[in-house]
Amino acid sequence: MSAIDLPADGAPPAFAGVWIGAPPSLVQRLTVFWIGLVGVLFPGVGPLLLGGMEAAGRLSANQLGLAGMAELVAMGIGAAVVGPLFGERRLRLAAVTCGLLLAALDLATTRASGDLLILVRAVAGLPAGAMIWLITGMIVRSPRPERWAGLYLTIQTLLQLGVVTAIGAFVIEPFGPDGGFMLLAALTVSAVLAGLAIPGAYAPLVETAENPKGLPSSRGWIALAAVFCFQAFILAVWIYAEPLSRQAGHPTSVASTAFALSLAAQVAGGAAATALAGRLSWFWSLTVAVILAAVALLVMASLPSAAMFLAASAVFGFVWLFASPYLTPLAIEADPSRRAALLGPGASLLGCGAGPLLASFVVSGADVRPAGWLGAGLALVTLVIVAFLHVTRPR
C-alpha cells in the first residue's frame, strides 16, 4: 500500500506505517515542528510574564487571570477555526501570516496595560492556535500519530523550560516583562522564516458519509469531549497547586519544588509515551494514566505532608504527559477520517481554559480543596466517555 492508498472501507490507513499523502522531508518536518513549538510557547512562559505585568501594576490580580484564560481559549479557537480557514492548500501563507501577526501582537503587548493588554493577548491566541494547527495537520497524517504527539509534547515542555529559565535569568531583571515579550517576538519571527520551508500543502483527509463537509463524525465529537474533559480536570486542580501547599502549611519552597519535580516528570512521561508508542494499548494506557492522575491530584487536595505532596506532584506530572499523546489515537479510532484528531489541540486548549474557570466557582480564599473533587468528577466523565467509545467501536 502506497502513501496515498486507502483501505477498501475508504478510511485512512490509521497505524498502517505510512503517511497520508507524500511524506514530508526532514527539513519540512523540522520547520513544521518549530512553528508548532513557537505557537505553543505562551502557556509555558505566560504565568511568568503576566505575573511580571501584575507586579508592575499594568494588570490587576483579576485581570491577570482573565488575560491567561482569554489567550488559552483564543488559542483553542485558532486551532479549531482559524487554521482550517486557511485550508490544507495554503500552509505557507498560514505560517507566514500568523507568525507575523503573532510577532506584532507580542510587541504590542509591551505598550499595553489593563483591559487593552487582555484584548491584545486574546487576539494573539488566534494566530498561535493556527500555528499549532499546522503541526497537528502533520501529526495526524503520520504513520504513528501518538509517537509524533509524544515527541511534540516532550520537546515543547523542554523548550518552555529553557525559555522560562532564560527569561528569568537574563531578561526579567534588566528589561522587565517587556523584554520577555520582545524575546517571544524574535522567536516568532524565526518561525516566519521557517514557514517558507514547510510543505506547500497537505494531502486532503477523506470525506465519509458521516462527515461530508469535512467535520468530525458524531463519534469524533464525543472523542473531542473526552479530550476537553481530560485537560479541564487536570488544570482545574493543578492551577491551585500553590494555594493547596500553602493551605497544608508547607514552607513556601515546597510549592516551587513541586512545580520543578512535576516539570521534570512531565518530560519523562512524554519521553516514555514516545518510546512506547505502538507497543501499548492506547485504551489501557489512557485509562490507567487518568486514574493515577486523578488519585495524585486528590492526594494533593487532601493537604498531605510535604513529602507526600511532592511525590504526588511528580506522579501527576509523569502521567499527565504520558497520557496526552494517547488522546490522538482515541480520536482517530472514534473518527478514522482523522478530522476529530485535527481538532484535538483546540479541544485541549479550551479544556485548559475551562478547568480553572469551573474551579473558580467552587473554591474560596480560605479553602481551595473543592477543586480536587471537581477534578475527580471531570476525570470520571473522561473515563466514562473513553470506555464508551472503546466498547462501542466498530469491530
C-alpha positions as CSV (number, residue, x, y, z in Angstrom):
1,M,0.0,0.0,0.0
2,S,1.5,3.4,-1.0
3,A,1.4,6.6,1.0
4,I,-1.9,7.6,-0.6
5,D,-3.7,4.2,-1.0
6,L,-6.7,3.7,1.2
7,P,-8.3,0.5,2.6
8,A,-11.5,-0.7,1.0
9,D,-13.7,1.0,3.5
10,G,-12.4,4.4,2.5
11,A,-10.8,5.2,5.8
12,P,-7.2,6.5,6.1
13,P,-4.6,3.8,6.8
14,A,-4.5,4.5,10.6
15,F,-1.4,3.0,12.2
16,A,-0.5,1.2,9.0
17,G,3.0,2.6,8.9
18,V,2.6,5.0,6.0
19,W,2.0,8.7,5.6
20,I,-1.3,10.1,4.3
21,G,0.0,11.9,1.2
22,A,3.6,12.4,0.3
23,P,6.0,12.0,3.3
24,P,7.5,15.4,4.2
25,S,11.2,15.8,4.0
26,L,13.4,16.1,7.1
27,V,13.7,19.8,6.7
28,Q,9.9,20.1,6.3
29,R,9.3,18.1,9.4
30,L,11.8,20.2,11.4
31,T,10.3,23.5,10.2
32,V,6.7,22.5,10.9
33,F,7.8,21.3,14.3
34,W,9.5,24.7,15.1
35,I,6.4,26.6,14.0
36,G,4.2,24.4,16.3
37,L,6.6,24.8,19.2
38,V,6.7,28.6,18.9
39,G,2.9,28.7,18.7
40,V,2.5,26.8,22.0
41,L,5.2,28.8,23.9
42,F,2.9,31.2,25.7
43,P,1.2,28.7,28.0
44,G,4.6,27.9,29.5
45,V,6.0,31.4,29.8
46,G,2.8,33.3,30.2
47,P,2.5,32.9,34.0
48,L,6.0,34.4,34.5
49,L,5.4,37.3,32.1
50,L,1.8,38.2,33.1
51,G,2.9,37.9,36.7
52,G,5.6,40.5,36.0
53,M,2.9,42.7,34.4
54,E,0.8,42.4,37.6
55,A,3.8,43.2,39.8
56,A,4.5,46.3,37.6
57,G,0.9,47.5,38.1
58,R,-0.1,47.0,34.5
59,L,-2.6,44.3,35.4
60,S,-4.7,43.7,38.5
61,A,-4.8,40.2,40.0
62,N,-8.2,39.6,38.4
63,Q,-7.0,40.9,35.1
64,L,-4.0,38.6,35.2
65,G,-6.3,35.5,35.4
66,L,-8.5,36.9,32.6
67,A,-5.6,37.5,30.3
68,G,-4.3,34.0,30.8
69,M,-7.7,32.4,30.3
70,A,-8.5,34.6,27.3
71,E,-5.3,33.6,25.5
72,L,-5.8,29.9,26.1
73,V,-9.4,30.0,24.9
74,A,-8.4,32.0,21.8
75,M,-5.6,29.5,21.1
76,G,-8.3,26.8,21.1
77,I,-10.4,28.8,18.7
78,G,-7.4,29.5,16.5
79,A,-6.5,25.8,16.3
80,A,-10.1,24.7,15.6
81,V,-11.3,27.6,13.4
82,V,-8.6,30.0,12.1
83,G,-6.2,27.3,10.9
84,P,-8.8,25.4,8.9
85,L,-9.9,28.6,7.3
86,F,-6.5,28.8,5.6
87,G,-7.0,25.2,4.4
88,E,-4.6,22.4,3.7
89,R,-3.5,24.0,0.4
90,R,-2.2,27.3,1.8
91,L,0.2,26.2,4.5
92,R,3.0,28.6,3.8
93,L,0.6,31.5,3.7
94,A,-0.9,30.4,7.0
95,A,2.6,30.1,8.6
96,V,3.9,33.4,7.4
97,T,0.7,35.4,8.0
98,C,0.1,34.0,11.5
99,G,3.7,34.3,12.5
100,L,4.0,38.0,11.5
101,L,0.7,38.8,13.3
102,L,1.8,37.0,16.5
103,A,5.1,38.8,16.5
104,A,3.4,42.1,16.0
105,L,1.0,41.4,18.9
106,D,3.9,40.3,21.2
107,L,5.5,43.7,20.5
108,A,2.2,45.5,21.0
109,T,1.9,43.8,24.4
110,T,4.9,45.9,25.6
111,R,2.8,49.1,25.1
112,A,-0.4,47.8,26.6
113,S,-1.9,47.8,30.1
114,G,-5.2,46.7,31.8
115,D,-8.1,45.8,29.6
116,L,-6.2,46.6,26.4
117,L,-3.5,44.1,27.4
118,I,-6.1,41.4,27.9
119,L,-7.5,42.2,24.4
120,V,-4.1,42.0,22.8
121,R,-3.3,38.7,24.4
122,A,-6.7,37.3,23.5
123,V,-6.1,38.3,19.8
124,A,-2.6,36.8,20.0
125,G,-4.1,33.4,20.8
126,L,-5.8,33.2,17.4
127,P,-2.6,33.1,15.2
128,A,-0.8,31.0,17.9
129,G,-3.6,28.4,17.7
130,A,-3.4,28.4,13.9
131,M,0.4,27.6,14.2
132,I,-0.5,24.7,16.4
133,W,-3.0,23.5,13.8
134,L,-0.1,23.4,11.3
135,I,1.8,20.8,13.2
136,T,-1.3,18.9,14.2
137,G,-2.0,18.5,10.4
138,M,1.3,16.8,10.0
139,I,0.9,14.6,13.1
140,V,-2.5,13.2,12.2
141,R,-1.2,12.3,8.7
142,S,1.9,10.5,10.1
143,P,2.1,6.7,10.3
144,R,2.3,6.6,14.1
145,P,0.4,9.7,15.4
146,E,0.8,9.0,19.1
147,R,4.6,8.8,18.8
148,W,4.7,12.2,17.0
149,A,2.4,13.7,19.5
150,G,4.5,12.4,22.4
151,L,7.7,13.8,20.7
152,Y,5.9,17.2,20.2
153,L,4.8,17.4,23.8
154,T,8.2,16.4,25.2
155,I,10.1,18.9,23.1
156,Q,7.5,21.5,23.8
157,T,8.0,21.1,27.6
158,L,11.8,21.2,27.3
159,L,11.6,24.4,25.1
160,Q,9.2,26.1,27.5
161,L,11.5,25.2,30.4
162,G,14.5,26.6,28.5
163,V,12.8,29.8,27.6
164,V,11.4,30.4,31.1
165,T,14.8,29.8,32.5
166,A,16.5,32.2,30.1
167,I,13.9,34.9,30.7
168,G,14.2,34.6,34.4
169,A,18.0,34.6,34.4
170,F,18.8,37.1,31.7
171,V,15.8,39.2,30.8
172,I,13.4,40.0,33.6
173,E,15.8,41.9,35.8
174,P,17.4,44.2,33.2
175,F,14.4,44.6,30.9
176,G,11.3,43.5,32.9
177,P,8.4,41.5,31.4
178,D,8.5,43.7,28.2
179,G,11.9,42.1,27.4
180,G,10.3,38.7,27.7
181,F,7.6,39.6,25.1
182,M,10.3,41.0,22.8
183,L,12.1,37.7,23.0
184,L,8.9,35.9,22.1
185,A,8.5,38.2,19.1
186,A,12.0,37.3,18.0
187,L,11.3,33.6,18.2
188,T,8.1,34.1,16.3
189,V,10.0,35.9,13.5
190,S,12.2,32.8,13.3
191,A,9.0,30.7,12.8
192,V,8.0,33.0,10.0
193,L,11.3,32.2,8.2
194,A,10.7,28.5,8.9
195,G,7.3,28.9,7.3
196,L,8.9,29.4,3.9
197,A,10.3,25.9,4.0
198,I,7.3,23.9,5.2
199,P,5.2,21.7,2.7
200,G,3.1,23.8,0.4
201,A,0.1,21.6,1.1
202,Y,-1.1,18.6,3.0
203,A,-2.9,15.7,1.4
204,P,-6.7,16.0,1.9
205,L,-8.3,13.9,4.5
206,V,-11.1,11.5,3.5
207,E,-14.7,12.6,3.5
208,T,-17.2,10.0,4.5
209,A,-21.0,9.8,4.8
210,E,-20.7,10.9,8.4
211,N,-18.6,14.0,7.7
212,P,-19.3,15.1,4.1
213,K,-18.4,18.7,4.9
214,G,-15.1,18.0,6.5
215,L,-16.3,18.0,10.1
216,P,-15.8,15.2,12.5
217,S,-18.3,12.3,12.8
218,S,-20.6,12.1,15.7
219,R,-18.2,9.7,17.5
220,G,-15.4,12.2,16.7
221,W,-17.3,14.9,18.6
222,I,-17.7,12.6,21.5
223,A,-13.9,11.9,21.5
224,L,-13.3,15.7,21.5
225,A,-15.5,15.9,24.6
226,A,-13.2,13.4,26.3
227,V,-10.1,15.5,25.3
228,F,-11.8,18.6,26.6
229,C,-12.7,17.0,30.0
230,F,-9.2,15.5,30.3
231,Q,-7.5,18.8,30.2
232,A,-10.2,20.5,32.2
233,F,-9.8,18.1,35.1
234,I,-6.0,18.4,35.0
235,L,-6.0,22.2,35.1
236,A,-8.9,22.6,37.5
237,V,-6.7,21.2,40.2
238,W,-3.1,21.9,39.1
239,I,-3.8,25.6,38.9
240,Y,-4.3,25.6,42.7
241,A,-1.2,23.6,43.5
242,E,0.5,26.5,45.2
243,P,-2.6,27.5,47.3
244,L,-3.1,23.8,48.3
245,S,0.5,23.6,49.5
246,R,0.1,26.9,51.4
247,Q,-3.2,25.6,52.9
248,A,-1.5,22.4,54.0
249,G,1.0,24.6,56.0
250,H,4.1,23.7,53.9
251,P,7.1,26.0,53.7
252,T,7.0,28.3,50.6
253,S,9.8,26.3,49.0
254,V,7.6,23.2,48.7
255,A,5.4,24.6,46.0
256,S,8.3,25.7,43.8
257,T,9.9,22.3,44.3
258,A,6.6,20.6,43.4
259,F,6.5,22.6,40.1
260,A,10.1,21.7,39.3
261,L,9.5,18.0,40.1
262,S,6.4,17.9,38.0
263,L,8.0,19.5,35.1
264,A,10.9,17.0,35.1
265,A,8.4,14.2,35.4
266,Q,6.4,15.6,32.5
267,V,9.5,15.4,30.3
268,A,10.0,11.8,31.4
269,G,6.3,10.9,30.9
270,G,6.3,12.4,27.4
271,A,9.5,10.6,26.5
272,A,8.1,7.3,27.8
273,A,4.9,7.7,25.8
274,T,7.0,8.4,22.7
275,A,9.2,5.4,23.2
276,L,6.3,3.0,23.9
277,A,4.1,4.2,21.1
278,G,2.6,1.3,19.2
279,R,3.6,-1.2,21.9
280,L,0.9,-0.4,24.4
281,S,-2.9,-0.3,24.1
282,W,-4.0,3.4,23.9
283,F,-7.1,2.5,25.8
284,W,-5.5,0.9,28.8
285,S,-2.6,3.4,28.8
286,L,-5.0,6.4,28.8
287,T,-7.4,4.8,31.3
288,V,-4.7,3.9,33.9
289,A,-3.0,7.3,33.4
290,V,-6.2,9.2,34.0
291,I,-6.9,7.2,37.2
292,L,-3.4,7.8,38.5
293,A,-3.6,11.5,37.7
294,A,-6.9,11.8,39.5
295,V,-5.6,10.0,42.5
296,A,-2.4,12.1,42.6
297,L,-4.5,15.3,42.5
298,L,-6.8,14.1,45.2
299,V,-3.8,13.3,47.4
300,M,-2.6,16.9,46.9
301,A,-6.1,18.2,47.7
302,S,-6.1,16.2,50.9
303,L,-3.4,18.5,52.3
304,P,-0.8,15.8,53.0
305,S,2.7,16.1,54.4
306,A,5.2,18.0,52.3
307,A,6.9,14.7,51.2
308,M,3.6,13.2,50.1
309,F,2.7,16.4,48.3
310,L,6.0,16.4,46.3
311,A,5.6,12.7,45.5
312,A,2.0,13.2,44.3
313,S,3.1,16.2,42.1
314,A,5.8,14.0,40.5
315,V,3.4,11.2,39.8
316,F,0.9,13.6,38.4
317,G,3.4,15.3,36.1
318,F,4.5,11.9,34.7
319,V,1.1,10.5,33.9
320,W,-0.2,13.9,32.6
321,L,2.3,13.9,29.7
322,F,2.3,10.1,29.4
323,A,-1.5,10.2,28.8
324,S,-1.7,13.2,26.5
325,P,-0.3,11.6,23.3
326,Y,-2.8,8.7,23.6
327,L,-5.6,11.3,23.1
328,T,-4.7,11.3,19.4
329,P,-5.3,7.5,18.7
330,L,-8.5,7.9,20.8
331,A,-9.8,10.5,18.4
332,I,-8.6,8.5,15.3
333,E,-10.3,5.3,16.4
334,A,-13.5,7.3,17.0
335,D,-13.3,9.1,13.7
336,P,-11.0,7.3,11.2
337,S,-11.1,10.3,8.9
338,R,-8.8,11.9,11.4
339,R,-10.8,15.2,11.4
340,A,-11.5,14.9,15.1
341,A,-7.8,14.4,15.8
342,L,-7.1,17.5,13.8
343,L,-9.3,19.5,16.2
344,G,-7.8,17.8,19.3
345,P,-5.5,20.7,20.2
346,G,-8.4,23.1,20.0
347,A,-10.4,20.9,22.4
348,S,-7.4,20.6,24.7
349,L,-6.8,24.3,24.9
350,L,-10.5,25.1,25.5
351,G,-10.4,22.5,28.3
352,C,-7.3,24.1,29.8
353,G,-9.2,27.4,29.9
354,A,-12.5,25.9,31.2
355,G,-10.9,23.9,34.1
356,P,-9.7,26.8,36.1
357,L,-12.9,28.8,35.3
358,L,-15.1,26.0,36.7
359,A,-12.8,25.6,39.7
360,S,-13.1,29.3,40.5
361,F,-16.8,28.7,41.2
362,V,-16.2,26.0,43.9
363,V,-13.2,27.3,45.8
364,S,-12.9,30.1,48.3
365,G,-10.0,32.1,49.6
366,A,-9.9,30.0,52.8
367,D,-10.4,26.6,51.2
368,V,-9.3,25.5,47.7
369,R,-9.8,21.8,48.3
370,P,-13.1,21.6,46.5
371,A,-11.1,21.9,43.2
372,G,-9.9,18.4,43.9
373,W,-13.4,17.0,43.9
374,L,-14.3,18.9,40.8
375,G,-11.2,17.5,39.1
376,A,-12.2,13.9,40.2
377,G,-15.7,14.4,38.8
378,L,-14.3,15.6,35.4
379,A,-11.8,12.7,35.4
380,L,-14.7,10.3,35.9
381,V,-16.6,11.8,33.0
382,T,-13.4,11.4,30.9
383,L,-13.2,7.7,31.8
384,V,-16.9,7.1,31.0
385,I,-16.5,8.7,27.6
386,V,-13.3,6.8,26.8
387,A,-14.8,3.5,27.9
388,F,-18.0,4.1,25.9
389,L,-16.1,4.9,22.7
390,H,-13.8,1.8,23.2
391,V,-16.7,-0.6,24.0
392,T,-18.9,0.6,21.1
393,R,-16.1,0.8,18.5
394,P,-16.8,-0.9,15.1
395,R,-15.4,-4.4,15.1
